[in-house]
Amino acid sequence: RKKKAKSPQEIGDVTRKLMKDPRLTQCAMLGAGVKLSVDKEDLKKAARDGDIEKPSPMKADDLVAASKITTAIEAKQKGNEAFEKKNYARALAYWVRALKLNRIQKNDDEIASICYSNISIVLLRLDYSVRAEQSATHALAYLARLEKEPFDWTYQFNENDELITFSQRRNKQFDLLACRKKNFFRRACARERLRK
């Protein structure tokens, strides 16, 4: 719920905050009868200074392509393929789709931690430091949940009650410690960029 400004001081604070956005400044000036032009460089500077939020790196065609995927694992794999081709916007769209499908289908902490980790590295490369830090933090939270989770063993028996196969739930290639180190590093990189 948004709080309404009541005192002149609060109204002044809201106005100063809004006037940092070049688009709103342009509208206000037009309302006062003054023509002011705002170009892409003004918007880039405002985004760099943190006065306005950067536009999403994902484009409509990336989101449409990702929306056609029906399983979290498939979306994660498609994101990995797009990342290898350096199509970062499409990779983000697929990984975001994987997270959404994962929440709906089975809520697997391993898939969530991997997707958030992948998203953080792409956001760092695209210079979205705040979002990269948030994604790395989400990945670390899922990794912490995975560390507390015991291994689930699955056994399969034949009709004579003889053990045929057994497996454990977690992928042996998934190294929790290495993944945690990567995400701590990514979060630190994002915070360092924010300080500059």
C-alpha positions in Angstrom: 0.0 0.0 0.0 1.3 3.4 -1.0 1.5 6.1 1.6 0.0 9.5 0.7 2.0 12.6 1.2 0.2 14.9 3.6 2.6 17.6 4.9 4.3 20.1 2.7 7.6 18.5 3.5 6.4 15.1 2.3 5.0 16.6 -0.8 8.3 18.3 -1.5 10.2 15.0 -1.0 8.0 13.2 -3.4 8.2 16.0 -6.0 12.1 16.0 -5.7 12.1 12.3 -6.2 9.8 12.4 -9.2 11.7 15.2 -10.8 14.9 13.1 -11.0 13.1 11.1 -13.7 13.7 13.0 -17.0 10.4 11.8 -18.4 8.4 13.2 -15.5 10.3 16.5 -15.6 9.5 16.8 -19.3 5.8 16.2 -18.5 5.8 18.8 -15.7 7.5 21.3 -17.9 5.0 20.8 -20.7 2.2 21.4 -18.2 3.9 24.7 -17.3 4.1 25.6 -21.0 7.8 25.0 -21.5 9.0 22.6 -24.1 11.8 20.3 -22.9 13.2 17.4 -24.9 14.5 14.2 -23.3 16.7 11.8 -25.4 18.1 8.4 -24.8 21.3 9.8 -23.2 19.3 11.5 -20.5 17.5 8.3 -19.7 20.8 6.3 -19.7 22.3 8.9 -17.3 19.3 8.7 -15.0 19.4 4.9 -15.0 23.1 4.9 -14.3 22.7 7.4 -11.4 19.8 5.3 -10.0 17.2 7.9 -10.5 15.1 5.6 -12.6 15.0 1.8 -13.0 16.8 0.3 -15.9 14.5 -1.3 -18.5 14.3 -5.0 -18.5 17.0 -6.7 -20.7 14.4 -9.2 -21.8 12.5 -8.4 -25.0 9.0 -9.4 -26.0 10.1 -12.1 -28.5 12.3 -13.6 -25.8 9.4 -13.9 -23.5 7.2 -15.3 -26.2 9.8 -18.0 -27.0 10.1 -18.9 -23.4 6.4 -19.1 -22.8 6.1 -22.0 -25.2 8.2 -24.2 -22.9 6.2 -26.5 -20.6 8.7 -27.9 -18.1 11.2 -26.3 -15.8 14.1 -28.6 -16.8 13.5 -27.9 -20.5 13.4 -24.1 -19.9 16.7 -24.3 -17.8 18.4 -26.3 -20.6 17.2 -23.8 -23.3 18.5 -21.0 -21.2 21.9 -22.7 -21.0 21.9 -23.0 -24.8 21.0 -19.4 -25.3 23.8 -18.4 -22.8 26.4 -20.4 -24.7 25.4 -18.5 -27.8 25.7 -15.2 -25.9 22.0 -14.4 -26.3 21.7 -13.2 -22.7 18.2 -11.7 -23.0 16.8 -14.9 -24.3 18.7 -16.9 -21.6 17.2 -14.7 -18.9 13.7 -15.3 -20.3 14.1 -19.0 -20.3 15.5 -19.1 -16.7 12.7 -16.9 -15.4 10.3 -19.2 -17.1 12.0 -22.2 -15.5 11.6 -20.6 -12.1 7.9 -20.0 -12.7 7.3 -23.5 -13.9 9.4 -24.9 -11.0 7.2 -23.2 -8.5 4.1 -24.5 -10.2 5.3 -28.1 -10.9 7.5 -29.4 -8.2 9.3 -26.6 -6.4 12.8 -28.2 -6.6 15.4 -26.1 -4.7 18.2 -27.4 -6.9 16.6 -26.0 -10.1 15.8 -22.7 -8.4 19.3 -22.2 -7.0 20.9 -23.0 -10.4 18.5 -20.7 -12.3 19.0 -17.8 -9.8 22.8 -18.3 -10.0 22.7 -18.2 -13.8 20.5 -15.2 -13.8 22.9 -13.4 -11.5 25.9 -13.9 -13.8 24.0 -12.7 -16.8 22.7 -9.6 -15.0 26.3 -8.8 -13.9 27.5 -9.1 -17.5 24.6 -6.7 -18.6 25.5 -4.3 -15.8 22.3 -4.8 -13.7 24.1 -4.8 -10.4 21.2 -4.4 -8.1 19.2 -7.2 -9.7 22.4 -9.4 -9.9 22.9 -9.1 -6.2 19.3 -10.0 -5.5 19.5 -13.1 -7.7 22.7 -14.2 -6.1 21.1 -13.8 -2.7 18.1 -15.9 -3.8 20.5 -18.6 -5.1 22.3 -18.6 -1.7 19.0 -19.0 0.1 18.0 -22.0 -2.0 21.5 -23.5 -1.5 21.1 -23.1 2.3 17.9 -25.0 2.1 19.5 -27.7 0.0 22.3 -28.1 2.6 19.8 -28.9 5.3 17.9 -31.3 3.2 18.9 -35.0 3.6 19.5 -37.1 0.5 16.5 -39.0 -0.7 17.3 -42.6 -1.7 15.1 -44.3 -4.2 15.1 -48.1 -4.4 13.7 -50.3 -7.0 13.0 -54.0 -6.4 12.0 -56.9 -8.8 9.1 -59.3 -8.1 11.5 -61.5 -5.9 12.2 -58.5 -3.6 15.8 -58.3 -4.9 17.3 -54.8 -5.2 17.6 -53.8 -8.9 18.7 -50.1 -8.7 19.0 -47.3 -6.2 19.6 -43.7 -6.7 19.8 -40.5 -4.7 17.7 -37.5 -5.4 20.5 -34.9 -5.8 22.6 -34.8 -8.9 26.2 -35.8 -8.1 27.5 -33.2 -10.5 25.8 -30.5 -8.5 28.5 -29.3 -6.1 26.9 -27.2 -3.3 30.1 -25.7 -2.0 31.3 -24.6 -5.5 27.9 -23.1 -6.2 27.9 -21.2 -2.9 31.3 -19.8 -3.6 30.3 -18.6 -7.0 27.2 -16.9 -5.7 29.1 -15.2 -2.8 31.5 -13.9 -5.4 28.8 -12.7 -7.7 27.0 -10.9 -4.9 30.3 -9.3 -3.9 30.9 -8.2 -7.5 27.5 -6.7 -7.7 27.9 -4.8 -4.4 31.3 -3.5 -5.5 29.8 -2.2 -8.7 27.1 -0.5 -6.7 29.7 1.3 -4.6 31.3 2.9 -7.6 
